[in-house]
Amino acid sequence: MNSIEDSIRLFKEQLEKIRAYGHAMGIMYYDMETVMPPAAAELVGDTLGLLSEAEYRLQTDESFLSAMNEILLHPDEVDEITLCEAKRTNEERERIACIPVDEYVQAQIDQTAAFNAWQKAKLNNDFASFLPHLEKLIETTKRFALYYKPDAPVYDTLLDQYEKGLTTETADRFFLQVRSALVPLIEAIQKNGYQPDTSFLDQPYPLDKQRELTRYLMQVMRMDPERTACGEVEHPFTTDFTKNDVRITTHYYENAMQSSMYSVIHEAGHATYELNIADEIARSPLGTGVSMGVHESQSRFYENIIGRSEPFIESIFPKLKELFPAQLEGVTPHMFYLAVNKAEPSLIRTEADELTYALHVMVRYELEKKLFDGSLKACDLPEAWNKLYREYLGVEVPDDTHGVLQDSHWSGGSFGYFPSYAIGSAYGAQLLAKMEQELDIWAFVKEGNLQPIMDWLTERIYRYGCRLDPKDLMEQAFGAPFDPSYYTKYLTAKFSGLYHLS
Ligand SMILES: [Zn+2]
């Protein structure tokens, strides 16, 4: 019989090994998305398959699990962090231990193949070539969800994976509330006919100057250069290995400088969360953001609520003028503010404005629900996608590249992820309301000093990592239950002002 000290030691040593495998695979995924040549895909897929098999064996190893159980059985004899690590590890174990090892490994290999097939399909507007991969991923996702929770609706299990506690019922209610507030607002804007001048954005902005802007924005976002880096990819994302290695990515378009500008602020928002996790849990499985909803609440808070505010534009405008004097000749901060807040139904989610964004998410949410309750077949996705874009956003989808193939999520097996973008936006609006009561935030933003805001969020959210469940964490930060009406009120006030609606 091992003593509790032995169990703790064994448990921690094994966690360190699991972390190392995760680290190696994470670097490979980062490499795959940034610089890997296409022909390496097969070898990388095989290596990832072997590494994930080894990781799976570590996670399901008997001695590791019995050490973990000893800890869970003696909560009074272990410190709080170790106990919390054991609880989180147990939750993770329950999710994967029900999957036979060969199926688990095969799923990793299939995912790499699907991701590569999707990249080609998107490039060639060829949904048919991606379809068999997508069908396989959906089938596997369904099977794994049922291994884990045989009696639960599959889509609820998937939602819970990205935002613990979120169910279809809550998400339905949330989206209904958001949609009924946004649709009339969007219609009023379209009826009113006014649109800001955006012509100065639609001209060439040299890429080397855009890269310089990225470096400047990373400074504004307080990103420590010793602990962060920025890569270039097709679809920007952030990845973290510990709080000492957080990598953001962006994509530059010569004729749309605002695209990379806001990608950088968005991804830097994700990074800020990771960079401010408490040191004591930095290398622990607790040392990362708690859920995708909370993560997106931070990225979208900095991107939209701060980054698209007039005080923020005023604070960075001298730098914009310095980098792009010819392009911004005669442009004022106010004109820039109006232009980057132009609200107009469009085709591409990642380029969507703050107001119509949630409708893009709703399209994906409705389709995912149907894919997993069996009422929609993958082969009918393009048609269903185009129909919902017509219905929700009033736009005609010209081809699958600008439609169903635009996002990478499904090709990575991430089903149930999208709602977290909208939930996160709503979290952000409620955080703003609370922050405004306690902090003169717009005065800080105007002088380009985001530190007090980051300190406020670190104290209430970042430092905890995964120590609290998302619901408890956010209720603690809000000082109240989650209430989506903060989000609809925030958008109504902002866009009524921008579009002179009474
Ligand atoms: Zn994000």
Residues whose N, C-alpha, C, O or C-beta is under 5 A from the ligand:
A	BS01	ZN	S299
